[in-house]
Amino acid sequence: MAVPKRKTSKSKRNQRRSHHKVSDVNIVEDKKTGEYKLSHHVDLKSGFYNGKKILDI
């Protein structure tokens, strides 16, 4: 059975977990309304996506 010979140090443990971070949310400011929204998503207040009216609100 495989058993570690030495205790893993905090430094080594944290180096291994360095890429486990949560990525940032891509929030952009809407050009027309000035409100913040997720990029590549329809603005639910105005109904616009990529400068075109998609939803009738």
N, CA, C and O atoms as CSV, one atom per row, in Angstrom:
chain,resi,resn,atom,element,x,y,z
A,1,MET,N,N,0.839,-1.180,0.000
A,1,MET,CA,C,0.000,0.000,0.000
A,1,MET,C,C,0.880,1.237,0.000
A,1,MET,O,O,1.873,1.294,0.725
A,2,ALA,N,N,0.526,2.226,-0.805
A,2,ALA,CA,C,1.330,3.440,-0.908
A,2,ALA,C,C,1.027,4.367,0.259
A,2,ALA,O,O,-0.112,4.784,0.472
A,3,VAL,N,N,2.069,4.675,0.999
A,3,VAL,CA,C,1.944,5.572,2.148
A,3,VAL,C,C,2.993,6.663,1.999
A,3,VAL,O,O,4.150,6.360,1.711
A,4,PRO,N,N,2.612,7.949,2.190
A,4,PRO,CA,C,3.592,9.021,2.072
A,4,PRO,C,C,4.702,8.882,3.120
A,4,PRO,O,O,4.442,8.591,4.288
A,5,LYS,N,N,5.925,9.093,2.679
A,5,LYS,CA,C,7.056,8.967,3.591
A,5,LYS,C,C,7.190,10.203,4.477
A,5,LYS,O,O,7.606,10.108,5.632
A,6,ARG,N,N,6.831,11.365,3.924
A,6,ARG,CA,C,6.940,12.621,4.663
A,6,ARG,C,C,5.630,13.401,4.574
A,6,ARG,O,O,4.839,13.228,3.646
A,7,LYS,N,N,5.429,14.255,5.560
A,7,LYS,CA,C,4.261,15.132,5.550
A,7,LYS,C,C,4.405,16.151,4.422
A,7,LYS,O,O,5.478,16.723,4.231
A,8,THR,N,N,3.325,16.376,3.679
A,8,THR,CA,C,3.343,17.384,2.617
A,8,THR,C,C,3.301,18.767,3.266
A,8,THR,O,O,2.420,19.052,4.077
A,9,SER,N,N,4.247,19.611,2.909
A,9,SER,CA,C,4.310,20.953,3.504
A,9,SER,C,C,3.172,21.828,2.980
A,9,SER,O,O,2.571,21.542,1.944
A,10,LYS,N,N,2.895,22.895,3.719
A,10,LYS,CA,C,1.844,23.837,3.302
A,10,LYS,C,C,2.175,24.433,1.941
A,10,LYS,O,O,1.284,24.664,1.124
A,11,SER,N,N,3.450,24.678,1.704
A,11,SER,CA,C,3.883,25.267,0.440
A,11,SER,C,C,3.582,24.329,-0.731
A,11,SER,O,O,3.014,24.749,-1.738
A,12,LYS,N,N,3.964,23.066,-0.595
A,12,LYS,CA,C,3.721,22.091,-1.666
A,12,LYS,C,C,2.223,21.880,-1.884
A,12,LYS,O,O,1.761,21.791,-3.022
A,13,ARG,N,N,1.471,21.801,-0.787
A,13,ARG,CA,C,0.029,21.620,-0.892
A,13,ARG,C,C,-0.609,22.792,-1.636
A,13,ARG,O,O,-1.460,22.589,-2.502
A,14,ASN,N,N,-0.200,24.019,-1.302
A,14,ASN,CA,C,-0.766,25.209,-1.937
A,14,ASN,C,C,-0.322,25.347,-3.392
A,14,ASN,O,O,-1.078,25.857,-4.219
A,15,GLN,N,N,0.885,24.902,-3.714
A,15,GLN,CA,C,1.333,24.924,-5.111
A,15,GLN,C,C,0.480,23.986,-5.960
A,15,GLN,O,O,0.172,24.292,-7.112
A,16,ARG,N,N,0.107,22.866,-5.401
A,16,ARG,CA,C,-0.723,21.906,-6.116
A,16,ARG,C,C,-2.121,22.473,-6.361
A,16,ARG,O,O,-2.734,22.200,-7.393
A,17,ARG,N,N,-2.613,23.252,-5.424
A,17,ARG,CA,C,-3.967,23.807,-5.515
A,17,ARG,C,C,-4.003,25.180,-6.174
A,17,ARG,O,O,-5.044,25.837,-6.142
A,18,SER,N,N,-2.930,25.625,-6.758
A,18,SER,CA,C,-2.852,26.991,-7.265
A,18,SER,C,C,-3.825,27.258,-8.406
A,18,SER,O,O,-4.234,28.403,-8.597
A,19,HIS,N,N,-4.201,26.252,-9.160
A,19,HIS,CA,C,-5.115,26.446,-10.283
A,19,HIS,C,C,-6.561,26.125,-9.923
A,19,HIS,O,O,-7.404,26.048,-10.817
A,20,HIS,N,N,-6.875,25.937,-8.647
A,20,HIS,CA,C,-8.220,25.606,-8.210
A,20,HIS,C,C,-9.070,26.841,-7.929
A,20,HIS,O,O,-10.175,26.723,-7.398
A,21,LYS,N,N,-8.573,28.011,-8.276
A,21,LYS,CA,C,-9.286,29.245,-7.954
A,21,LYS,C,C,-10.567,29.370,-8.777
A,21,LYS,O,O,-10.721,28.723,-9.812
A,22,VAL,N,N,-11.473,30.203,-8.304
A,22,VAL,CA,C,-12.715,30.485,-9.008
A,22,VAL,C,C,-12.437,31.604,-9.996
A,22,VAL,O,O,-11.856,32.627,-9.634
A,23,SER,N,N,-12.852,31.413,-11.246
A,23,SER,CA,C,-12.582,32.423,-12.260
A,23,SER,C,C,-13.528,33.608,-12.101
A,23,SER,O,O,-14.622,33.467,-11.554
A,24,ASP,N,N,-13.105,34.771,-12.580
A,24,ASP,CA,C,-13.900,35.987,-12.497
A,24,ASP,C,C,-15.080,35.921,-13.456
A,24,ASP,O,O,-15.004,35.304,-14.519
A,25,VAL,N,N,-16.174,36.569,-13.061
A,25,VAL,CA,C,-17.357,36.649,-13.914
A,25,VAL,C,C,-17.133,37.780,-14.908
A,25,VAL,O,O,-16.669,38.858,-14.538
A,26,ASN,N,N,-17.462,37.531,-16.167
A,26,ASN,CA,C,-17.230,38.510,-17.223
A,26,ASN,C,C,-18.412,39.473,-17.299
A,26,ASN,O,O,-19.366,39.238,-18.040
A,27,ILE,N,N,-18.342,40.565,-16.525
A,27,ILE,CA,C,-19.406,41.564,-16.491
A,27,ILE,C,C,-18.962,42.770,-17.297
A,27,ILE,O,O,-17.853,43.272,-17.115
A,28,VAL,N,N,-19.831,43.237,-18.190
A,28,VAL,CA,C,-19.524,44.397,-19.031
A,28,VAL,C,C,-20.624,45.435,-18.856
A,28,VAL,O,O,-21.740,45.116,-18.446
A,29,GLU,N,N,-20.291,46.682,-19.174
A,29,GLU,CA,C,-21.267,47.759,-19.093
A,29,GLU,C,C,-22.010,47.854,-20.422
A,29,GLU,O,O,-21.390,47.862,-21.486
A,30,ASP,N,N,-23.336,47.924,-20.360
A,30,ASP,CA,C,-24.141,48.048,-21.567
A,30,ASP,C,C,-23.944,49.433,-22.161
A,30,ASP,O,O,-23.962,50.428,-21.436
A,31,LYS,N,N,-23.756,49.508,-23.474
A,31,LYS,CA,C,-23.449,50.781,-24.127
A,31,LYS,C,C,-24.640,51.740,-24.116
A,31,LYS,O,O,-24.461,52.949,-23.971
A,32,LYS,N,N,-25.856,51.204,-24.268
A,32,LYS,CA,C,-27.038,52.068,-24.350
A,32,LYS,C,C,-27.548,52.492,-22.976
A,32,LYS,O,O,-27.769,53.679,-22.734
A,33,THR,N,N,-27.735,51.526,-22.077
A,33,THR,CA,C,-28.336,51.837,-20.781
A,33,THR,C,C,-27.311,52.172,-19.714
A,33,THR,O,O,-27.648,52.841,-18.736
A,34,GLY,N,N,-26.071,51.729,-19.869
A,34,GLY,CA,C,-25.043,51.987,-18.866
A,34,GLY,C,C,-25.083,51.021,-17.700
A,34,GLY,O,O,-24.309,51.163,-16.753
A,35,GLU,N,N,-25.975,50.037,-17.753
A,35,GLU,CA,C,-26.050,49.059,-16.682
A,35,GLU,C,C,-25.105,47.895,-16.967
A,35,GLU,O,O,-24.692,47.677,-18.106
A,36,TYR,N,N,-24.775,47.159,-15.919
A,36,TYR,CA,C,-23.865,46.030,-16.049
A,36,TYR,C,C,-24.642,44.768,-16.369
A,36,TYR,O,O,-25.728,44.548,-15.833
A,37,LYS,N,N,-24.078,43.926,-17.258
A,37,LYS,CA,C,-24.699,42.665,-17.645
A,37,LYS,C,C,-23.609,41.675,-18.000
A,37,LYS,O,O,-22.454,42.051,-18.198
A,38,LEU,N,N,-23.984,40.410,-18.078
A,38,LEU,CA,C,-23.054,39.386,-18.510
A,38,LEU,C,C,-22.844,39.501,-20.007
A,38,LEU,O,O,-23.804,39.684,-20.755
A,39,SER,N,N,-21.617,39.398,-20.447
A,39,SER,CA,C,-21.351,39.474,-21.874
A,39,SER,C,C,-21.925,38.236,-22.569
A,39,SER,O,O,-22.008,37.167,-21.964
A,40,HIS,N,N,-22.312,38.378,-23.814
A,40,HIS,CA,C,-22.923,37.331,-24.622
A,40,HIS,C,C,-24.263,36.858,-24.046
A,40,HIS,O,O,-24.661,35.711,-24.246
A,41,HIS,N,N,-24.957,37.759,-23.325
A,41,HIS,CA,C,-26.287,37.466,-22.807
A,41,HIS,C,C,-27.229,38.595,-23.203
A,41,HIS,O,O,-26.797,39.732,-23.395
A,42,VAL,N,N,-28.508,38.282,-23.324
A,42,VAL,CA,C,-29.514,39.286,-23.654
A,42,VAL,C,C,-29.722,40.178,-22.440
A,42,VAL,O,O,-29.799,39.695,-21.311
A,43,ASP,N,N,-29.812,41.499,-22.680
A,43,ASP,CA,C,-30.141,42.436,-21.616
A,43,ASP,C,C,-31.639,42.338,-21.376
A,43,ASP,O,O,-32.424,42.713,-22.246
A,44,LEU,N,N,-32.050,41.844,-20.219
A,44,LEU,CA,C,-33.455,41.563,-19.966
A,44,LEU,C,C,-34.289,42.829,-19.780
A,44,LEU,O,O,-35.504,42.794,-19.974
A,45,LYS,N,N,-33.666,43.941,-19.411
A,45,LYS,CA,C,-34.437,45.179,-19.237
A,45,LYS,C,C,-34.797,45.799,-20.582
A,45,LYS,O,O,-35.929,46.242,-20.775
A,46,SER,N,N,-33.851,45.836,-21.508
A,46,SER,CA,C,-34.113,46.482,-22.793
A,46,SER,C,C,-34.463,45.474,-23.898
A,46,SER,O,O,-35.099,45.840,-24.886
A,47,GLY,N,N,-34.052,44.215,-23.738
A,47,GLY,CA,C,-34.351,43.197,-24.744
A,47,GLY,C,C,-33.384,43.198,-25.916
A,47,GLY,O,O,-33.667,42.591,-26.949
A,48,PHE,N,N,-32.238,43.874,-25.773
A,48,PHE,CA,C,-31.266,43.952,-26.863
A,48,PHE,C,C,-30.156,42.916,-26.684
A,48,PHE,O,O,-29.766,42.587,-25.564
A,49,TYR,N,N,-29.664,42.416,-27.804
A,49,TYR,CA,C,-28.487,41.559,-27.834
A,49,TYR,C,C,-27.689,41.915,-29.070
A,49,TYR,O,O,-28.217,41.870,-30.181
A,50,ASN,N,N,-26.445,42.263,-28.898
A,50,ASN,CA,C,-25.537,42.599,-29.992
A,50,ASN,C,C,-26.090,43.752,-30.841
A,50,ASN,O,O,-25.936,43.767,-32.062
A,51,GLY,N,N,-26.734,44.713,-30.173
A,51,GLY,CA,C,-27.249,45.889,-30.856
A,51,GLY,C,C,-28.566,45.685,-31.583
A,51,GLY,O,O,-29.027,46.584,-32.285
A,52,LYS,N,N,-29.182,44.511,-31.426
A,52,LYS,CA,C,-30.439,44.217,-32.112
A,52,LYS,C,C,-31.520,43.888,-31.090
A,52,LYS,O,O,-31.240,43.271,-30.062
A,53,LYS,N,N,-32.746,44.295,-31.371
A,53,LYS,CA,C,-33.881,44.012,-30.498
A,53,LYS,C,C,-34.262,42.549,-30.652
A,53,LYS,O,O,-34.641,42.103,-31.735
A,54,ILE,N,N,-34.157,41.808,-29.555
A,54,ILE,CA,C,-34.452,40.373,-29.576
A,54,ILE,C,C,-35.767,40.087,-28.859
A,54,ILE,O,O,-36.586,39.311,-29.352
A,55,LEU,N,N,-35.975,40.709,-27.697
A,55,LEU,CA,C,-37.166,40.465,-26.885
A,55,LEU,C,C,-38.079,41.690,-26.911
A,55,LEU,O,O,-37.608,42.828,-26.904
A,56,ASP,N,N,-39.385,41.443,-26.942
A,56,ASP,CA,C,-40.354,42.535,-26.829
A,56,ASP,C,C,-40.755,42.662,-25.370
A,56,ASP,O,O,-41.453,41.804,-24.829
A,57,ILE,N,N,-40.308,43.742,-24.737
A,57,ILE,CA,C,-40.609,43.939,-23.315
A,57,ILE,C,C,-41.411,45.220,-23.146
A,57,ILE,O,O,-41.772,45.579,-22.025
